[in-house]
Amino acid sequence: MSKTIAVTGAGGYIGSVLVGRLLDAGYRVRALDRFYFGASTLGRYAGHPGLELKTIDIRDIGPRDFEGCWGAADLSGLSNDPAAEVDLRLTWEINEKGRIDLAHSARSAGVERYVFSGSCSVYGAGGDGALGEDCDLNPLTAYARAAATAEEAIRAMNRPGFTTVALRNATVFGLSPRMRFDLVVNVMTLSAFERGQIVVTGGGRQRRPVVHVQDVARAFIRALEAGAGTVGSEVFNIGLANFQMIDLSKEVSRAMPTPVKVQFAPGDADKRDYAVRFDKAKQVLGFSACDGVSVGVVEIHRALNAGQVERGLVTKTVAWYRHLIKMQRVLDYGLVARTGAAPAVADSFAVAARQAELEGTGRTGAGAARKSSVGGALLSLASMIGMLFGIETECSEDSFGLTDRASNLARAFETVMAVAA
Ligand SMILES: NC(=O)c1ccc[n+]([C@@H]2O[C@H](COP(=O)([O-])OP(=O)(O)OC[C@H]3O[C@@H](n4cnc5c(N)ncnc54)[C@H](O)[C@@H]3O)[C@@H](O)[C@H]2O)c1
């Protein structure tokens, strides 16, 4: 019988590609995700006998969710710097504690191979040369710090019978069922398609490694299949090549079928500037990336031209998360009309219930919420106020287009109702 691989973050940009490749390779897949971007990203495999789907928050995953799985690939979390800045407590809960707890649960359930999706962002701003896996890390943001801490903790869990591997992915590009137009090559391609221009910020000399999403999925499968003695507790940079932004913009414009202007704009909030080496993955893992930037640009351009790719708010990760938070607020106000409860109270219950869970006093629900401490309620109130003032107005009307996104919101609404009941 074929092995089962649990994939957390399975509905995401990389996850949805990896799930497809695993199924095609004959694995069974347990897809675990909160599906913030909808489960339609796995739609083409709906009904596949090898695919099991479970909508779950990684913070609620326990050993039972990994039962029967031989391997696991963790691709969950708030997946870029700005998304991780929206609520630092949430970033810690999900990207750091949540991802470390996941590995513990997998080990308790008897999972033998565990592959962690890390990031080259942990290098931050490097020196002149290209950085190898043993170089000092310089994580510049909450996202990068959480990635570095979780990676280190999970590497340390490696032991006979539980092999852990960490992949530090370069910035990914290319077409995926969950499209991301917040990744540099993809953004440049969209801008070139829509406006015939690419804007390079921050001078254009910043270096960044990149890699095609299909290559990343191949690297995960290599890490799942390689000998335990070879890869146990190892970390690998996964990338194609390093580019300065200016050269990347030229690569993109060359691959476009129509003329594209490259323009410069001052300033860039993103201070990352580093180049990395990829030779260890080649020598030890037997992995080399093969799809060039032009492959990604051409496939994205074709899909855009054919109207086959979503390009609305849901493809801009941080804007989408902010939109979900805002919609949660709207749903909470709906609750006022139905129950007469003040929104602050309902909100306190919801957040305090999560806090009670974190403190190990119970699971989400009315009981846990009502038993939570006054301190918890105050913290919740503070968190709510932060949320209120953090809300931005980037939403567009097209965001409610897809049924599974609406059902995600409906589920959120049900949760709030259950908590207040
Ligand atoms: N895409 C890149 O360029 C890149 C580069 C380096 C590392 N990574 C890392 O690889 C992983 C996957 O990235 P991606 O580009 O596919 O991101 P993504 O945002 O498309 O996917 C993340 C998935 O995790 C899910 N998720 C988020 N919080 C969750 C929670 N609390 N419980 C359950 N599911 C949750 C989301 O619903 C989503 O499906 C992330 O850990 C990311 O940090 C990505």
The ligand as an ORCA input file, in Angstrom:
! r2SCAN-3c Opt
* xyz 0 1
  N       6.203     31.378     -1.527
  C       7.431     31.722     -1.180
  O       8.096     32.507     -1.882
  C       8.050     31.123      0.056
  C       9.428     31.288      0.233
  C      10.019     30.772      1.362
  C       9.258     30.088      2.294
  N       7.917     29.950      2.119
  C       7.148     29.242      3.149
  O       6.513     28.122      2.568
  C       5.234     27.911      3.161
  C       4.161     27.949      2.096
  O       4.192     29.212      1.434
  P       3.121     29.581      0.340
  O       3.756     30.534     -0.592
  O       2.505     28.356     -0.200
  O       2.072     30.407      1.237
  P       0.467     30.456      1.194
  O       0.071     31.648      1.979
  O      -0.017     30.359     -0.195
  O       0.067     29.124      1.953
  C       0.011     28.995      3.339
  C      -1.147     28.067      3.668
  O      -1.198     27.935      5.089
  C      -2.546     28.051      5.515
  N      -2.575     28.554      6.880
  C      -2.168     29.749      7.351
  N      -2.366     29.823      8.672
  C      -2.935     28.637      9.037
  C      -3.369     28.110     10.269
  N      -3.299     28.809     11.399
  N      -3.875     26.852     10.286
  C      -3.981     26.127      9.149
  N      -3.583     26.590      7.935
  C      -3.059     27.835      7.903
  C      -3.216     29.002      4.546
  O      -4.621     28.763      4.507
  C      -2.514     28.650      3.234
  O      -3.227     27.673      2.513
  C       5.067     28.998      4.217
  O       5.474     28.474      5.450
  C       6.031     30.069      3.748
  O       6.473     30.863      4.818
  C       7.304     30.444      1.009
*
